[in-house]
């Protein structure tokens, strides 16, 4: 199920993005990327409609999925 990011409160959206970008195995770069940068990058792909938030009823998780 897609979650329209623009219908979430700023706090709820930020918390979802923090959860997504801090999951184990999501940082594959050679250097550490600051949390705020990761959140901004995730927000940018949502705003540019290159990805959507998807809720999995099976797992009870939300992911950022490419369009």
N, C-alpha and C positions, 0 to 999 in steps of 0.2 A: 504494500500500500504506500503510495507516494504521500509525503507530508509537505504541504505548501509552506516553505520556509518563511514567506512574508506574512503568514497568518499567525506565526508564533510570536510570543513576547520576546523582546530583546534578550532578557535573562534566560528564557527557555532555549532560545536558539544558541546562545553562547554556551550554555551548559551541554547541549547536544554536540556542538562542534568540539568542545573540549574533550568530551568522551570519545568522539571519533578520532581526533588527531593524536590522542595519547594512548590509544590501544597498543598493546604489544605488537611489534612487528610492522609498525607503520612508518618508521624512520629508517630509510636505507641510505641516507647520504653519508658522506665521509666526515662531515662536521655536524655538530649539533645545531638544529634550527630552533630558534626561540619559539615558545608557545604562541605568543602573540602573532608571529609571522605565519605560523601554521594555520591559526584561526583566520587570519586575513586572507590567506590563499584559498582556504575552503570557502569562505564567504564570497570571494571573487568568482569562483567557478559556479557557485549558485546564482549569483547576480547575472552572470554572462550566459546562464542557462546551458552550461556545459555539463552540469551534473544536477541530480535531484536527491533529496533525502528520501530514503526508503525504509519503512518499518517492516520488520519481519515478525509476523505473529508466531512463527515456529520458534524463533530464537529470543524474541522479546527485545531485539536490538534495532538501532537505527544505523544505517550506513549511508555514505555518500557514494552514489552510483553514477558513473558516466552516462550521458544521454546518447 
